[in-house]
Amino acid sequence: MPSIISLENVHFSYGDHSVLEGVNLTVPEGDFAMVVGPNGGGKTTLLKLILGLLKPKKGQLHLFGEPPKNTWSQVGYMPQYTHVDMAFPVSVLDVVLMGSLHGPQKWRYTRNDRKQAHTALEEVGLNNVASRPFSALSGGQRQRVLIARALASQPRLLLMDEPTANVDPASEASLFDLLKELNSRMTILMVSHDLGLVSQVVKSVICVNRRVHIHPTSELNGTLIQELYGGHIKFVRHDHRCSDHGHRIDDTLQLASKELP
């Protein structure tokens, strides 16, 4: 498959503090990849480099074979909704329309922009609340609205930062059903700490801790996660074989807790 994202020997630092070193990464078209790693390991920095918000100190980074700044219109981005000012008086439709803005030359919305915004809301099942205040929605609904905003420009690549943060289990399951459907027509790169859904919906895992390694989901096991996060790791199974007495400890499934030394 052709590459959507390509990084070659990329280094990045904030001043004298090195964050990413010697990153070589290729994400093929059609992939659904989860970015995992410890806090401070460089996950958000990697995402900002791919978005073109940061520039590598060394190395080459291409998006669709070009510098990221040339391909913004082909990328949809979903931030954590906790970074949104909930006091700002904006409607659901207004939030989604923001996804149509690409650069300073775009200063007003067209009829087609509004049509695409309603189409995106319809796709996430929320066109019926288009006129409601964004702040009046539930956590799961807000996540879907932010996905709709990312879809408004009809992107080929969807980047998401912690899409399951602050949502209940039912909303999370519904969200991943939507993402599986979207993956049939776009590449998805998602930052998350929830490893329990890896084997169900994700095709590859990008492990980030200053250096970056990509693995198929079949290689994600207790040893690999312990090397990535350090310390003593426990995994708890969350599938249909859980007994009435609680969860079983399993060294190959969902990360549940990290014991401090």
C-alpha positions in Angstrom: 0.0 0.0 0.0 1.2 3.6 -0.7 2.5 5.5 2.3 0.3 8.3 3.8 2.8 9.3 6.5 6.6 9.0 6.2 9.3 10.0 8.7 13.0 9.5 8.0 15.5 9.9 10.8 13.4 12.7 12.5 14.7 14.4 15.6 12.9 17.0 17.7 13.8 18.8 20.9 12.5 21.7 22.9 15.6 23.7 23.5 18.2 21.3 24.9 15.6 18.7 25.9 15.4 15.9 23.4 11.9 14.6 22.9 12.2 12.4 19.7 15.3 10.7 18.4 16.0 9.0 15.1 12.3 8.4 14.2 11.7 6.2 11.2 8.0 5.6 10.6 5.8 4.7 7.6 2.0 4.5 7.9 0.4 2.9 4.8 -2.9 4.0 3.3 -5.9 2.4 4.9 -4.2 1.7 8.3 -5.8 2.2 11.6 -2.9 2.8 14.0 -2.9 3.5 17.7 -0.1 5.7 19.2 0.8 4.6 22.8 3.5 5.3 25.3 4.2 6.9 28.7 3.4 10.5 29.5 6.3 12.7 28.3 7.3 10.0 25.8 6.6 12.2 22.7 3.1 11.1 21.6 1.7 14.6 21.3 4.9 15.9 19.7 4.8 13.2 17.1 1.2 14.2 16.3 2.1 17.9 16.0 5.0 17.0 13.7 2.6 15.1 11.4 0.1 17.9 11.5 2.9 20.4 10.5 2.5 22.4 13.7 6.1 21.6 14.6 9.1 21.2 12.3 11.7 18.5 12.8 15.2 19.7 14.0 16.6 17.0 11.7 15.3 14.5 9.2 12.5 14.4 6.7 8.7 14.2 7.1 6.2 13.8 4.3 2.4 13.6 4.2 1.0 12.2 1.0 4.5 12.6 -0.4 4.7 16.3 0.4 5.5 18.7 3.3 2.6 18.7 5.8 1.8 22.4 5.1 0.9 21.5 1.5 -1.7 18.8 2.5 -3.7 20.3 5.3 -6.9 20.1 3.3 -6.5 16.3 3.2 -6.2 15.9 7.0 -8.9 15.9 9.6 -7.9 16.5 13.2 -9.8 15.7 16.4 -8.3 17.2 19.6 -9.3 16.2 23.2 -12.5 18.1 23.9 -11.1 19.0 27.3 -9.0 21.5 25.4 -12.1 23.3 24.1 -13.5 26.3 26.0 -16.9 25.0 27.1 -18.0 28.6 28.0 -17.7 29.8 24.4 -21.3 30.3 23.0 -21.1 28.1 19.8 -23.6 25.8 18.3 -23.0 22.2 17.2 -23.1 23.2 13.5 -20.7 26.1 14.1 -18.2 23.7 15.6 -18.5 21.3 12.6 -18.1 24.2 10.1 -14.8 25.1 11.6 -13.4 21.9 10.0 -13.9 23.6 6.6 -11.4 26.3 7.4 -8.0 25.8 5.8 -5.6 28.7 6.1 -6.2 32.5 6.3 -7.5 32.7 2.7 -10.7 31.0 3.8 -12.8 33.6 5.7 -16.4 32.6 5.2 -18.4 29.4 4.7 -20.0 28.5 1.4 -23.2 26.7 0.7 -21.2 23.5 0.0 -19.4 23.9 3.4 -22.7 23.9 5.1 -23.9 20.9 3.1 -20.8 18.9 4.0 -21.1 19.9 7.7 -24.7 18.5 7.8 -23.5 15.4 6.0 -20.8 14.9 8.6 -23.3 15.3 11.4 -25.6 12.9 9.7 -22.7 10.4 9.5 -22.1 10.6 13.3 -25.8 10.5 14.0 -26.2 14.0 15.4 -27.7 16.1 12.6 -30.9 16.4 14.7 -28.9 18.5 17.3 -27.1 20.8 14.8 -28.7 24.0 16.4 -28.1 23.1 20.0 -25.2 24.6 22.1 -22.1 22.5 22.0 -21.8 22.8 25.8 -25.3 21.2 26.3 -24.2 17.8 24.8 -23.0 14.8 26.7 -19.4 13.8 26.6 -20.0 11.1 24.0 -21.9 13.5 21.8 -19.2 16.1 22.0 -16.7 13.5 20.9 -18.9 12.7 17.9 -19.3 16.4 17.0 -15.5 16.8 17.0 -15.2 13.8 14.7 -17.8 15.4 12.5 -15.7 18.6 12.5 -12.7 16.5 11.4 -14.8 14.9 8.6 -16.2 18.2 7.3 -13.4 18.6 4.8 -13.7 15.0 3.6 -10.1 14.1 4.6 -8.0 11.1 3.6 -6.3 11.0 7.0 -8.0 11.3 10.4 -5.8 12.2 13.4 -7.3 11.9 16.9 -5.9 12.8 20.3 -7.5 10.7 23.1 -10.9 10.3 21.5 -12.2 8.0 24.3 -11.2 10.4 27.1 -14.1 11.3 29.5 -16.7 9.1 27.8 -18.6 6.2 29.4 -18.1 2.6 28.2 -21.3 2.5 26.0 -20.3 5.8 24.2 -16.8 4.4 23.8 -18.0 1.2 22.1 -20.3 3.2 19.8 -17.4 5.5 19.0 -15.2 2.6 17.9 -18.0 1.2 15.8 -18.1 4.5 13.9 -14.3 4.6 13.6 -14.2 1.0 12.1 -16.7 2.2 9.5 -14.7 5.4 8.7 -11.5 3.3 8.3 -13.0 1.7 5.3 -12.4 5.0 3.4 -9.7 6.8 5.3 -6.5 6.2 7.2 -6.8 6.7 11.0 -4.0 7.6 13.5 -5.2 7.7 17.1 -3.4 8.6 20.4 -4.8 6.6 23.3 -4.0 5.0 26.6 -6.8 2.4 26.2 -5.1 -0.7 25.1 -8.1 -2.9 25.7 -9.6 -2.2 22.3 -6.4 -2.8 20.3 -7.0 -6.3 19.2 -10.6 -5.5 18.3 -10.3 -2.4 16.1 -6.7 -1.4 15.5 -4.4 -2.8 12.8 -1.1 -1.6 14.1 0.4 0.0 17.3 3.0 2.8 17.2 5.0 2.7 20.5 6.5 6.1 21.4 9.1 6.7 24.1 11.6 9.1 22.6 12.2 6.5 19.9 9.3 5.1 17.8 8.6 1.5 16.8 5.5 0.2 15.0 4.1 -3.3 15.6 1.1 -5.3 14.3 -1.5 -5.8 17.0 -0.5 -9.5 17.3 2.9 -8.5 18.7 1.4 -6.4 21.5 2.0 -8.4 24.7 3.0 -8.0 28.3 6.7 -8.0 27.6 6.5 -5.3 25.0 4.3 -3.0 27.1 6.6 -3.5 30.1 9.5 -2.4 28.0 7.6 0.6 26.8 6.2 1.8 30.1 8.7 0.3 32.6 7.8 -0.9 36.0 5.5 -3.8 36.7 2.5 -4.2 34.5 -0.7 -6.0 35.1 -3.3 -6.7 32.4 -7.0 -7.4 33.1 -9.2 -9.2 30.6 -12.5 -7.5 29.7 -14.1 -10.0 27.3 -17.1 -12.4 27.6 -15.0 -15.0 29.6 -14.9 -12.8 32.7 -16.5 -14.7 35.6 -19.0 -13.5 38.1 -16.3 -13.3 40.7 -14.4 -10.6 38.8 -11.6 -10.3 36.2 -8.8 -12.7 35.5 -5.2 -11.5 35.4 -3.8 -12.1 31.9 -0.4 -11.0 30.7 -1.5 -10.5 27.1 -4.5 -8.2 27.3 -5.7 -4.8 28.5 -3.4 -2.6 30.5 -5.2 -2.0 33.7 -2.7 -0.6 36.2 0.9 0.2 36.6 2.5 -0.6 40.0 4.9 2.1 41.2 8.4 0.8 42.2 
